[in-house]
Amino acid sequence: MNFRRRSGGPSLSYINRERKFNINNLYQVLQWVFLVFIAVFMGVALVFAFGIRTSVVGESMEPALSNGQEVLINKIAYQFSAPKQGDVIVFRPNGNENAHLSVKRVVATPGDTVQIVQGKVVINGSVYTKDRAEDTRDPGIAASEILLGADEYFVLGDNRRNSEDSRSANIGNISRGMIEGKAWYHLKGRNSQSGRIE
């Protein structure tokens, strides 16, 4: 007995091609969805790590940073290393979540001794030679030598005549937990162009 394939029906090769075509399309769509997801995730991660910003309040960091100038905060910088002398950090005074973020420069790190003698900042018995301020007339609590604890930092504004910083009893030493990140880039300000913070 002879069986004939009915004419007009779809051939087996056509069905196979159609299935292959659909699988390839699905694979390409899934690839694009995955790439878009990765791009969005990376964008959010980069904004969280480097795009959080705050504004400088007051003139305490002049001439490096001016009042109202915005700075970008690197929030992951201190996940892998500790703040070092000369870094400009962003922190919450006394760890108060409702306080405006403060921007100051680290002059002494854990284990250091700090004292301000005759207008000079003295770290571990030696005058701090990297100081950007001409003098520090008001020593505040640093009139007596201060020994920093295992996770404490002593911070000062570059403009000592108009800065509330670690010399003040209500600020004092900054603990590692109070630090939000490193101020790494400033946007255009009154006296400067945009650029990295030195």
Secondary structure, DSSP 8 states (H G I E B T S, - for coil): ------TTS--HHHHHHHHHHHHHHHHHHHHHHHHHHHHHHHHHHHHHHH-EEEE--SSTTTTTS-TT-EEEEESSHHHHS---TT-EEEE-GGG-TTS--EEEEEEE-TT-EEEEETTEEEETTEE-TT--SS-----GGGGS-EE--TTEEEEE-SSGGG--STTSTTT-SEEGGGEEEEEEEE---SS--SEE--
